[in-house]
Amino acid sequence: MEQQVVLTAVISSVTSLLVVAVSSYLTSRRERSDQQLSEMAALSVKYVNPLRLYLTENHWRLGRIRDQIAQEGKHTSLLTIKDPKELSDKDPDWYNGEGCFLVSSAYLTACLFAYLKKLRDDFPYLRLSEADDTELLGNLLQVNLAFSGLGGIYYATQPSMGEDLLDRAENRLISYREFCELLQDPSSRVWMDGLITFYLAAGRGSPEMRARLDRILRSIANLIAFLDKAVGGGGSIGGRLRAEMAAHKDEPPSLPHAYA
């Protein structure tokens, strides 16, 4: 009888210990899961969402440029100057009027380079699976390479352009107005000349530039698709198209197939 009591006590103690251990394991696992979700949310806010925004903006803008030069042979709104040096002599009215399409196009691409740089700088600290690591790096590289090469924006200068858009002290990108002021200063503008030259070449619409724009659009679309999947978001490009069509519903749609 005494042995049975002892055995029952031992079993009860072991059972209690097992319950505590399992409960502790499940709690720890849930906490790790919650932490991972929190980290992913922070990652999305800091990197993914801003990068998706500027990828989508560039896809939309470059798609419009590509389609117009396919129809008309050139894009006159980009051809408001002949040489980037002229930008340093332009006044604010020009930047807000005649030159706005050219300069704002360059600004959107510089913003994209800024967030590509931020993501690359902090990439070692991101917690992704090995497969996602490889796919993300590959997609980032394809975007940079699509912009680079003969007639494009040199690969090595793209991060530098992005850095010039970052206000590290205030943890933000500089505004369009600040970007225009940067271009008015010859000593800082010269570092953006390659970007302006790229858009002037796009405006002239050579067959080589059309082919480059196609490559850029494909590479951007691939990276957006990866990021949309990574954060469980909707289709960024399709969402941008629907927003544009809603805003201009009384106007005939302008080649929507390019953004479907």
C-alpha angles and dihedrals in degrees: 000000000000090000090052091052091050092047091050090050092049092049090048092050093048090047091051091049091050091049091050092047094048092045091050091048093050092046092049091047091050091049091050090049091049090048092051091050090049091049091049090050090051090047091052093050095046101040120356102052096046090045091050089051095054094040089054094045091051092046090053095045096043091045091055090049092048093049095048095050088047088057102036105020094242144030108238095190088068094049099072093119135029100211132028089233088073090068092073090062096050122105127222092264090061092049090052095044132019095013098041098098093051096044097040089051089053090045093054091051092047088052088053091051089050094057093041086055093047091051092049093047093055097032094110089061096051117103107223133142117263091252092049090047091056095043094048094048090047093051093046090051093049091055092050092046093047089059094044136070133063109349092010137084113293111253093229093053097052096079089046090055089048092050090054089058093054120093097198094182093059096029095235143099118265115256127251089257091053089048090054090050089051090055092049089062108077093206093058097030092063089069089059096045092100091057093049091046089053092056093045088054090048089053092054088055105214117180089248091055092049089054090048092051089052090053092047092050092050093049092048092048091051093051092046091051090052093048093045089054093045094056097033091243131149125261105294096198094046090048091052091051093050091049092051093047091049091050091050100032092137092055125075110264113256109229097310091179088078092066103035 
